[in-house]
């Protein structure tokens, strides 16, 4: 799950080791806006360090990976836990989790950084092995992509509500 060859692990490691200016540039990205030249430079360095090949990507793919890099710069990465449990542990309200998991497109892109800032404020780092694939597929129009995104959403919701039930029983 957290194998070193994962682009999520490699990207998170690069961002964690990056100098403060580079990390700040990634944290200031506006993934819902067209990327500016200095943002493209910082993002390109991060993506290439993770072994990705962005030179062939469409603009939508750039925006998705910009959101992932932005999120990692904001909240870090913890591949040991499950995202649903991490959301519950951070005390993210059920309504906010539901809103995030039902959002698509621009609404998702606007909600995710807010949730990530909340996680960071509670010192909880999200698992990008769970979250990254959702970012990449959440607004897919292809049948397989839609099914993959829905499966990810249900897995996150299942872990969140299981953790909530455990906390309520304790």
N, C-alpha and C positions, 0 to 999 in steps of 0.2 A: 504494500500500500504506500509506503513512503520510500521506495527505492531511490537511490541517488540519481538514477537516469531519468527520473521524472522531470518534465519541464517546470512543474510547480515547485519542486524541491530546489532545483537549480536556480530558478528565478528568485525564490525566497532567500536562498543563501547569498546570492549576489546583492540583493537589496539590504540584507542584514549587514553585510560587510562593506557596503558602499560608503563613500565619504558623505559627510552631512549635507553638502550641497547637492549631490546626486540624489540622495534619498529625499531631500526636500523638494527637488524638482519633480520627482515621481509622486510625492504626496500632494503636490499642487496641481497635478493633471486634472483636466476637466473632461472626462471621457465622453460626456454627452455633447461636447462642442468639438468643432474641427481642431485637430492638433496644430499647435503653433511650432515654428521651427525649433526652438530650444527644447520643447517637449518631445518632439520627434527624435532629437539627438539623444536625450536621456533615456527615452523608452527604447530606442534602437540598441543602445549599448547594453541595456538590461536584457532585452530579448535575445540578442546574439550571444550573450554570456550564458544564457540558459539553453543554448543549442538550437534555438528556433531560427527559421529562415523567413523573416518578414518581407523580404524583397519581392516575393510573389503574391503577397496578400492583397485582398480587396480592402477598401476602406472600412467596411463593417468588421472585418477580422482584426484590423488595427485597433478599432474602438473597443472591441471585447478584451483584447490583451492589455490595452491601456487601463481598462477598468480593473483587471486582475492585478497589474503592477501597482496601480494607485491604491487598491485595497491592501496589498501586502505592505506597502510603505506606511499606510495608516495603522494597520492592526497586526502586522507580522503573520507568522504561520506556525501552527502546531499540528503536525501530522499524526500525533499520538491519539488524540481524542476524535470524537465524531461531532460534526458541526451541530446537529440537533441538540446534543448534550451540552455543547459549549454555549449555545444560545440560552438554554435553560439555566445553566450554571451562572451566567452573567445576569440573569434576571430580566431578560428581554421579554416584554409583555406578549402574551398570546396574540393579541390583536396585531402587533407589529410583525411577528413571525408570519402570521396568516397573510397579512398584506404583502410582505416580501415574497412569499411563496406563490401568491396568486398574481403578482405583477408580471407584466411582459413589456418588452421593448424599453421605451424611454422611462416609463414609470419604474421599472426594475433598476435601470441605470441610476436614477435619482435616489431611490430608496436604499440601495445597497451601501453606499458610503456612510449614510446616517447610522445604519445598523453596525457597520464596522467601527465607527467612532465610538458608539456605545460600548461595544465589546472592548475596545482599547481602554476606555475609561474605567472599565471593571477589571483591567489587566487579564483579559481572556483573549488569547490569540486563536483565530479560526483555522480550521483544517481546509486548506485549499485543494486537497485531493477530493473533497466533497463539493466545495464551492466553485472551484475553477470550471469543472465540466458543466455546471449549471449556467455559469456566465456565458460559456461558449455555445450552449444549446438553447437557452431560455426563450429566444424569439425565433427559433427555427421554423421554417415552413415545410420542411421535408418530413415525411411520415416517421422515419427512424429517429430523426432529431427530436421531434415532438414527443415520441415515446420515451426516449432517453431522458429528456428534461423532466417529464412527468414522473418517471421512476426515481430520479434524483430528489425531486420535491417530496415525494411520498416517503422516501428513506429519511430525509431530514426531519419531516414532520413526525414520523414514527419515533425517532430518537428523542426529539424535543418533548413529545407528550409522554413518552416512557419515563424520561427524567423528571418531568413535572409530577407524574404520579408517584414516583419514588420519593420525591421531596415532600409531597402531601402526606404520604403514609408515615414518614419519619417523625 
